């Protein structure tokens, strides 16, 4: 059975992962996460009014970017970063120089497992990302790479090496991120989402390998000035899954859980979401039928091919999708500028930085 990889306290791994947090409020919630986050670098993306002061608890190593920073660093290309929507978090993905990203919302807290023990969500995401996925043949005992698990009888030996895992999608306790009053129970399982199957990705408890899938983690144009909000992570999830399937990469879902307290107003959320509820009935069949050309061998090439198909086929739904498709191109261009080897944007500095406390 494959190893689950190094522990979360491995200093080498710590140097390879950034935690990205979008926020409009003080980050007091970090106190609960201190035992798990304090040894990692945080990238905080402040949404809304850039003149508002966001307080971060002492002792964390972080950099904080507001809208003024985004405009300064990206120039005209800042138009691709959403305003007044948690989709702004993807700017943090863009400026990170680490291999792995973990992103969490500021209304998410440490959950407990059935024994009452605090769940180290970050550690489980790292285990998911460092072990292969099984997108091409479903293992009925879920993730065969977990400790105590293995492949079932009848699983082809030729497929047991699995595929590289690009995305680790965690779940929630207390208030599920659903559009129906369904309560989520604790299920101790991780599974690979099969090839050819889409899923509703949520960005509040999400890990991914930036080297493998980063350029596709664009959360679209949402929020202020747009006819839709709160579909940012789902849009990214559909794009990511189609590209992962094409490139032979894996997406895991299940553990780890976090505790979701939901700070946002459900009636305000409904106003933001209602067009998406109708549009998704056409968007999902579109993604189910997308075919990417064989010569598209990089995430960037896949994404630009996807842009063409979005513009051609989804713009008939609403002119918004023409604007979104153009933003997809802008995103890829900005990503390339900030992530080319040895590149550095002009005046590439955050508004605020914090330093980890010496021990």
Secondary structure, 3 states (H helix, E strand, C coil): CCCCCCCCCCHHHHCCEEEEEEECCCCCCHHHHHHHHCCCEEEEEECCCCCCCCCCCCCCEEEEECHHHHHHHHHHHHHHCCECCHHHHHHHHHHCCCCEEEEECCCEECCECCCCCECCHHHHHHHHHHCCECCCCCCCCCCCCCCCCCCCCCCCHHHCCCECEEEEEEEEEECCCCCCCCCCCCCCCEEECCCCCCCCCCCCEEEEEHHHHHHHCCCCCCECCCCCCCCHHHHHHHHHHHHHHHHCCEEEEEEEEEEECCCCCHHHHHHHHHHHHHHHHHHHHHHHHCCCCCCCCCHHHHHHHHHHHHHHHCCCCCCHHHHHHHHHHHHHHHHHHHHCCCCCCCCCCCCEEECCCCC
